[in-house]
Amino acid sequence: MKNGFDILVYSDGGSRGNPGPSAIGFLICDGKGNVLFSYGEYVGICTNNQAEYLALNKALGHAHRYSRGKIRCFLDSELVVKQLNGEYKVLNKSLMNLFLKVKSLEKKFQEVKYSYVPRNTSKLSLADALVNKTLNSKVK
């Protein structure tokens, strides 16, 4: 385990335009950072923040297959991390629905922590690459 966590999640969402065509990408790693699962998906037209939440929702939905213990999630959206950590209020109704879904998924785990990391962080850059690969294949 790395820092006492069973699973590490690196998730990213992005859109071309805001709103615009959007995709999500994420990696699920064991506590040592070994990739267990990676995923990218086109999610239609949405905002960047919606895509970030959609990515995390999908990642948490998959992560419980590997562990129901302690999980640490890394995102490059400071807004989403601060909302999930209770530092910022969620004022947007569509984001509130996605926020509540994340909070519901948290119950599948012993503990969930959220951390902001820059996009160029090694594992998060792989999630970002999944987003861009997916968008490049869908948006001509």
C-alpha positions in Angstrom: 0.0 0.0 0.0 1.1 3.6 -0.7 0.4 5.9 2.2 -2.0 3.4 3.7 -4.5 3.3 0.7 -5.7 0.1 -1.0 -6.6 1.8 -4.2 -5.5 4.9 -6.0 -7.8 6.5 -8.6 -6.6 9.1 -11.2 -9.6 10.6 -13.0 -10.0 13.3 -15.5 -12.8 14.8 -17.6 -12.6 17.3 -20.4 -14.6 19.1 -23.1 -13.8 20.8 -26.3 -15.7 24.0 -25.7 -17.5 24.7 -22.4 -20.0 23.1 -22.9 -18.9 21.0 -25.8 -18.1 17.4 -26.8 -16.7 15.7 -23.7 -14.9 12.6 -22.6 -13.7 11.0 -19.4 -10.7 8.9 -18.5 -9.4 7.2 -15.4 -6.9 4.8 -14.0 -7.5 2.5 -11.0 -4.2 1.5 -9.4 -3.2 -0.7 -6.4 -1.7 0.9 -3.4 1.8 0.7 -5.0 0.7 2.5 -8.1 0.4 -0.5 -10.5 -2.4 0.1 -13.0 -5.2 -2.4 -12.5 -7.7 -0.9 -14.9 -7.9 2.1 -17.4 -10.9 3.5 -19.2 -11.9 6.2 -21.6 -15.4 7.1 -22.7 -17.2 9.8 -24.8 -20.0 11.3 -22.6 -21.6 13.7 -25.0 -22.0 17.5 -24.6 -21.3 18.8 -21.2 -19.1 21.3 -19.3 -15.6 20.6 -18.1 -16.8 20.4 -14.4 -19.6 18.0 -15.3 -17.0 15.8 -17.2 -14.7 15.8 -14.1 -17.6 14.6 -11.9 -18.7 12.0 -14.5 -15.1 10.7 -14.6 -15.0 10.3 -10.9 -18.4 8.7 -10.7 -17.5 6.1 -13.3 -14.1 5.5 -11.6 -15.6 4.9 -8.2 -18.2 2.6 -9.7 -15.3 0.5 -11.0 -13.0 0.9 -8.0 -15.2 -1.1 -5.6 -14.5 -4.2 -7.7 -10.9 -4.1 -6.5 -11.4 -3.0 -2.9 -13.9 -1.7 -0.4 -11.2 -0.4 1.9 -9.3 2.9 1.7 -9.2 4.8 -1.6 -7.5 8.0 -2.6 -8.7 9.9 -5.6 -6.5 12.3 -7.6 -8.0 15.0 -9.8 -6.7 18.0 -11.6 -9.9 20.0 -10.9 -9.3 22.1 -7.8 -13.0 23.1 -7.8 -14.3 19.5 -7.7 -11.7 18.5 -5.0 -12.6 21.5 -2.8 -16.3 20.8 -3.3 -15.9 17.1 -2.3 -13.7 18.0 0.7 -16.4 20.5 1.9 -14.3 23.6 1.3 -16.5 25.0 -1.4 -20.3 24.8 -1.7 -21.9 23.3 -4.8 -24.1 26.0 -6.2 -24.8 24.6 -9.7 -27.8 22.3 -9.8 -26.4 19.9 -12.4 -23.1 19.6 -10.4 -25.1 19.1 -7.2 -26.7 15.9 -8.7 -23.2 14.6 -9.8 -21.8 15.6 -6.4 -24.5 13.6 -4.5 -23.9 10.6 -6.7 -20.2 10.7 -5.7 -21.1 11.0 -2.0 -23.4 8.0 -2.4 -20.7 5.9 -4.0 -18.3 6.8 -1.2 -20.4 4.6 1.1 -19.1 1.5 -0.7 -15.6 2.2 0.8 -14.1 2.3 4.3 -12.6 5.7 3.5 -12.3 8.0 0.5 -9.9 11.0 0.2 -9.7 13.5 -2.6 -6.5 15.3 -3.6 -5.8 17.9 -6.2 -2.7 17.3 -8.5 -1.5 19.1 -11.6 -2.5 17.6 -14.9 1.1 16.8 -15.8 1.5 14.4 -12.8 2.5 11.0 -14.2 -0.6 8.9 -13.7 -3.0 11.8 -14.1 -1.4 12.6 -17.4 -2.3 9.1 -18.5 -6.0 9.7 -17.6 -5.8 13.0 -19.5 -4.4 11.1 -22.5 -7.4 8.8 -22.4 -9.7 11.8 -22.5 -7.9 13.3 -25.5 -7.6 10.0 -27.4 -11.4 9.5 -26.9 -12.2 13.1 -28.0 -9.9 12.8 -31.0 -11.7 9.7 -32.2 -15.2 11.3 -31.7 -14.7 14.9 -32.7 -13.5 15.5 -36.2 
